Amino acid sequence: MDNAATAHEAREIDEVIQRLQAKFPSVAEGDIRALVEEEHRAFEGRPIRDFVPVFVERAAAQRLREAAA
């Protein structure tokens, strides 16, 4: 992946963290960031990156909902 694509994906992951913070204000930012980074690492080495931020957000949100229940 080239530098521009990597930077774009990093910005999108930061936006995922911001959206999840807004949806789950009782969860510490560091905990959300760690969860998102863990989910993001699951996609390392995958050749198609277009939807990685979407998948990361869905998985992280699901885990946060389960933890809140």
VMD Tcl script that draws the C-alpha trace (Angstrom):
set ca {
  {0.00 0.00 0.00}
  {1.40 3.39 -0.91}
  {1.92 6.24 1.55}
  {-1.15 8.18 0.43}
  {-3.40 5.16 0.86}
  {-1.87 4.39 4.24}
  {-2.39 7.98 5.40}
  {-5.98 7.95 4.12}
  {-6.74 4.73 5.98}
  {-5.14 6.11 9.15}
  {-7.39 9.20 8.94}
  {-10.43 6.98 8.47}
  {-9.47 4.89 11.50}
  {-9.12 8.09 13.55}
  {-12.63 9.04 12.42}
  {-13.88 5.61 13.51}
  {-12.45 6.28 16.97}
  {-14.16 9.67 17.10}
  {-17.53 8.22 16.07}
  {-17.28 5.43 18.62}
  {-16.38 7.94 21.34}
  {-19.55 9.85 20.50}
  {-21.64 6.66 20.57}
  {-20.05 5.29 23.75}
  {-19.19 8.34 25.89}
  {-18.86 6.28 29.07}
  {-15.92 4.33 27.62}
  {-12.47 5.88 27.98}
  {-10.84 7.11 24.78}
  {-7.81 4.93 25.42}
  {-9.99 1.84 25.69}
  {-11.78 2.64 22.45}
  {-8.49 3.38 20.70}
  {-6.99 0.08 21.91}
  {-10.05 -1.85 20.77}
  {-10.06 -0.21 17.34}
  {-6.32 -0.80 16.92}
  {-6.78 -4.46 17.83}
  {-9.56 -4.87 15.28}
  {-7.50 -2.98 12.69}
  {-4.50 -5.29 13.18}
  {-6.70 -8.22 12.19}
  {-6.62 -6.84 8.64}
  {-2.84 -6.48 8.33}
  {-1.50 -7.93 5.12}
  {-4.89 -8.06 3.44}
  {-4.58 -6.78 -0.13}
  {-7.95 -5.05 -0.49}
  {-8.23 -2.16 1.96}
  {-11.29 -0.22 0.74}
  {-13.68 -1.39 3.43}
  {-11.29 -2.05 6.31}
  {-12.42 1.01 8.33}
  {-16.07 -0.05 7.94}
  {-15.32 -3.57 9.14}
  {-13.21 -2.27 12.02}
  {-15.97 0.10 13.14}
  {-18.64 -2.59 13.01}
  {-16.56 -5.09 14.97}
  {-15.47 -2.56 17.59}
  {-19.01 -1.22 18.04}
  {-20.32 -4.75 18.48}
  {-17.72 -5.47 21.15}
  {-18.56 -2.21 22.93}
  {-22.29 -3.02 22.86}
  {-21.62 -6.48 24.26}
  {-19.44 -5.05 27.02}
  {-22.18 -2.56 27.96}
  {-24.84 -5.27 28.18}
}
mol new
graphics top color blue
foreach p $ca { graphics top sphere $p radius 0.5 }
foreach p [lrange $ca 0 end-1] q [lrange $ca 1 end] { graphics top cylinder $p $q radius 0.2 }
display resetview
